Amino acid sequence: MRVELLNPFIVAAGEVLNQELGVKAQRGKLSLQRDTYISDDITVLISLVGDIWGVAIISLSFDTAKAIVSHMLGEEITEFNELAQSGVGELGNVITGQAATKLAQAGYKADISVPTMIVGKGSRISTFDIDRLIVPLETEFGVVSLTLALREAQG
């Protein structure tokens, strides 16, 4: 994966976490993954089509999700209910939307899908022949993992 495809997502995630939560995310150690296993409790998957093909996956634990949504809403969320799901889905949507805008500014057209949420640890998501780059973003609320499987469109 080329860095010019990845950086818009990493920058957008940091900006959105700062804007929405008032926190500065610290980027952890990057890693490549071929395995389809998702180890977090909650996964938000957003597909990209256009000049860029692939998926952006935002994943986090239940505790991190509840802490983030509690902060966003200004009230304590004690269970991962529909309101919490909506908040996490919107966070993923905003991150990916801002990344798509940054890609457009760099000359790449990329349309994004509506978010798909998968709840439950141990799900498997195939990105077929596209390797995944995992970018852990450490916040005071917990770790938000950004997983990117992107490539330029063929043909």
The 8 nearest C-alpha neighbors of each residue, nearest first, counted from 0:
[[1, 150, 2, 149, 4, 5, 148, 130],
 [0, 2, 3, 4, 5, 150, 149, 151],
 [1, 3, 5, 4, 6, 0, 7, 9],
 [4, 2, 1, 5, 6, 7, 102, 105],
 [5, 3, 2, 1, 6, 7, 0, 149],
 [6, 4, 2, 3, 8, 7, 9, 1],
 [5, 7, 9, 8, 3, 2, 10, 4],
 [8, 6, 98, 10, 101, 9, 5, 11],
 [9, 7, 98, 11, 6, 10, 5, 12],
 [8, 10, 6, 12, 11, 7, 13, 5],
 [9, 11, 7, 13, 8, 12, 6, 14],
 [12, 10, 8, 14, 98, 13, 9, 94],
 [13, 11, 15, 94, 9, 14, 10, 8],
 [12, 14, 10, 16, 11, 15, 24, 17],
 [13, 15, 11, 17, 12, 16, 18, 10],
 [16, 14, 18, 12, 17, 13, 19, 11],
 [17, 15, 13, 19, 20, 14, 18, 12],
 [16, 18, 21, 22, 14, 15, 20, 23],
 [19, 17, 15, 21, 16, 20, 14, 22],
 [20, 18, 16, 17, 15, 21, 71, 22],
 [21, 19, 16, 22, 17, 18, 71, 70],
 [20, 22, 17, 18, 19, 16, 23, 15],
 [23, 21, 17, 20, 24, 16, 138, 139],
 [22, 24, 17, 25, 138, 13, 21, 16],
 [23, 25, 138, 137, 136, 13, 22, 26],
 [26, 24, 137, 136, 27, 23, 138, 135],
 [25, 27, 136, 135, 137, 24, 28, 134],
 [26, 28, 135, 136, 25, 29, 134, 137],
 [27, 29, 30, 26, 135, 134, 133, 136],
 [30, 28, 134, 133, 27, 132, 135, 31],
 [31, 29, 133, 132, 28, 32, 134, 131],
 [32, 30, 132, 131, 133, 130, 33, 29],
 [31, 33, 131, 34, 130, 132, 30, 133],
 [32, 34, 130, 131, 35, 31, 129, 126],
 [33, 35, 36, 32, 125, 123, 37, 124],
 [34, 36, 123, 124, 125, 33, 37, 126],
 [37, 35, 123, 34, 122, 121, 38, 124],
 [38, 36, 121, 122, 39, 123, 35, 120],
 [37, 39, 121, 120, 36, 40, 122, 58],
 [38, 40, 120, 59, 60, 41, 37, 58],
 [41, 39, 120, 119, 60, 61, 118, 59],
 [42, 40, 118, 58, 59, 39, 117, 60],
 [41, 43, 58, 117, 116, 57, 44, 118],
 [44, 42, 116, 57, 56, 115, 114, 58],
 [43, 45, 56, 115, 114, 55, 42, 116],
 [46, 44, 114, 55, 112, 54, 56, 113],
 [47, 45, 54, 112, 111, 53, 55, 44],
 [46, 48, 111, 52, 53, 110, 54, 109],
 [49, 47, 52, 110, 109, 51, 111, 50],
 [48, 50, 109, 51, 108, 110, 52, 152],
 [49, 51, 152, 108, 107, 151, 109, 48],
 [52, 50, 151, 49, 152, 109, 48, 150],
 [53, 51, 48, 47, 150, 152, 149, 151],
 [52, 54, 149, 47, 148, 46, 150, 51],
 [55, 53, 46, 148, 45, 47, 147, 56],
 [54, 56, 147, 45, 146, 44, 46, 148],
 [57, 55, 44, 146, 43, 145, 54, 147],
 [56, 58, 145, 43, 144, 42, 91, 146],
 [59, 57, 42, 144, 41, 39, 143, 43],
 [58, 60, 143, 39, 41, 40, 63, 144],
 [59, 61, 40, 63, 39, 62, 41, 64],
 [60, 62, 64, 63, 40, 65, 59, 41],
 [63, 61, 65, 60, 64, 66, 141, 140],
 [62, 64, 141, 66, 60, 140, 61, 65],
 [63, 65, 61, 67, 62, 66, 68, 60],
 [64, 66, 62, 68, 67, 63, 76, 69],
 [65, 67, 69, 63, 64, 68, 140, 62],
 [68, 66, 64, 70, 69, 65, 63, 71],
 [67, 69, 71, 65, 70, 66, 86, 83],
 [70, 68, 75, 66, 74, 76, 72, 67],
 [69, 71, 73, 67, 68, 72, 66, 20],
 [72, 70, 68, 69, 73, 67, 20, 19],
 [73, 71, 69, 74, 70, 68, 75, 86],
 [72, 74, 70, 69, 71, 75, 68, 76],
 [75, 73, 69, 72, 76, 70, 71, 68],
 [74, 76, 69, 77, 73, 70, 66, 65],
 [75, 77, 69, 65, 78, 74, 68, 83],
 [78, 76, 75, 65, 79, 69, 80, 66],
 [79, 77, 80, 76, 65, 83, 61, 62],
 [78, 80, 83, 65, 84, 61, 77, 81],
 [79, 81, 83, 82, 78, 84, 76, 85],
 [82, 80, 84, 83, 85, 79, 86, 78],
 [83, 81, 85, 84, 80, 86, 79, 68],
 [82, 84, 86, 80, 85, 79, 81, 68],
 [85, 83, 81, 87, 82, 86, 88, 80],
 [84, 86, 88, 82, 83, 87, 89, 81],
 [87, 85, 83, 89, 84, 88, 68, 90],
 [86, 88, 90, 84, 89, 85, 83, 91],
 [89, 87, 85, 91, 90, 86, 84, 92],
 [88, 90, 92, 86, 91, 87, 85, 93],
 [89, 91, 87, 93, 92, 88, 86, 94],
 [92, 90, 88, 94, 89, 93, 95, 57],
 [91, 93, 89, 95, 90, 94, 96, 88],
 [92, 94, 96, 90, 95, 91, 97, 89],
 [95, 93, 91, 12, 97, 96, 92, 11],
 [94, 96, 98, 92, 97, 93, 99, 91],
 [97, 95, 93, 99, 98, 94, 92, 100],
 [96, 98, 100, 94, 99, 95, 11, 93],
 [97, 99, 8, 7, 95, 101, 100, 11],
 [100, 98, 102, 96, 97, 101, 109, 95],
 [101, 99, 97, 103, 98, 102, 104, 96],
 [100, 102, 98, 104, 103, 99, 7, 97],
 [101, 103, 99, 105, 107, 100, 104, 98],
 [104, 102, 107, 106, 100, 105, 108, 101],
 [103, 105, 101, 102, 106, 100, 107, 99],
 [106, 104, 102, 103, 107, 101, 3, 100],
 [105, 107, 103, 104, 102, 108, 101, 50],
 [108, 106, 103, 102, 50, 105, 109, 51],
 [109, 107, 50, 103, 49, 106, 110, 102],
 [110, 108, 49, 48, 51, 50, 99, 47],
 [109, 111, 48, 47, 49, 108, 112, 99],
 [112, 110, 47, 46, 109, 45, 48, 113],
 [113, 111, 46, 45, 114, 47, 110, 48],
 [112, 114, 45, 115, 111, 92, 46, 44],
 [115, 113, 45, 44, 43, 88, 112, 92],
 [114, 116, 44, 43, 45, 113, 117, 88],
 [117, 115, 43, 42, 44, 114, 118, 88],
 [116, 118, 42, 41, 43, 119, 115, 122],
 [119, 117, 41, 40, 116, 42, 120, 122],
 [120, 118, 40, 41, 121, 117, 122, 39],
 [119, 121, 40, 39, 38, 122, 37, 118],
 [120, 122, 37, 38, 36, 123, 119, 39],
 [123, 121, 37, 120, 36, 124, 119, 38],
 [122, 124, 36, 35, 37, 121, 125, 34],
 [125, 123, 35, 126, 122, 36, 37, 34],
 [124, 126, 35, 127, 123, 34, 36, 128],
 [125, 127, 129, 128, 124, 148, 130, 53],
 [128, 126, 125, 129, 130, 33, 124, 35],
 [127, 129, 126, 130, 125, 33, 148, 131],
 [128, 130, 126, 148, 127, 131, 149, 150],
 [131, 129, 33, 148, 32, 128, 132, 31],
 [132, 130, 148, 32, 147, 31, 146, 133],
 [131, 133, 31, 147, 146, 30, 32, 134],
 [134, 132, 146, 30, 29, 145, 31, 131],
 [133, 135, 145, 29, 144, 146, 136, 132],
 [136, 134, 144, 27, 26, 143, 145, 137],
 [137, 135, 26, 143, 25, 24, 142, 144],
 [136, 138, 142, 25, 24, 141, 26, 135],
 [139, 137, 24, 141, 140, 142, 136, 25],
 [138, 140, 141, 137, 22, 24, 142, 23],
 [141, 139, 138, 63, 66, 67, 142, 137],
 [142, 140, 63, 138, 139, 137, 143, 62],
 [141, 143, 137, 136, 138, 144, 135, 59],
 [142, 144, 59, 136, 58, 135, 137, 145],
 [145, 143, 135, 58, 57, 134, 136, 142],
 [144, 146, 57, 134, 56, 133, 135, 147],
 [147, 145, 133, 56, 132, 55, 134, 131],
 [146, 148, 55, 132, 131, 149, 54, 56],
 [147, 149, 131, 54, 53, 129, 130, 132],
 [150, 148, 53, 52, 147, 54, 0, 51],
 [151, 149, 52, 51, 0, 152, 53, 148],
 [150, 152, 51, 50, 52, 153, 149, 4],
 [153, 151, 50, 51, 52, 150, 154, 49],
 [154, 152, 151, 50, 150, 52, 51, 49],
 [153, 152, 151, 50, 49, 51, 52, 150]]
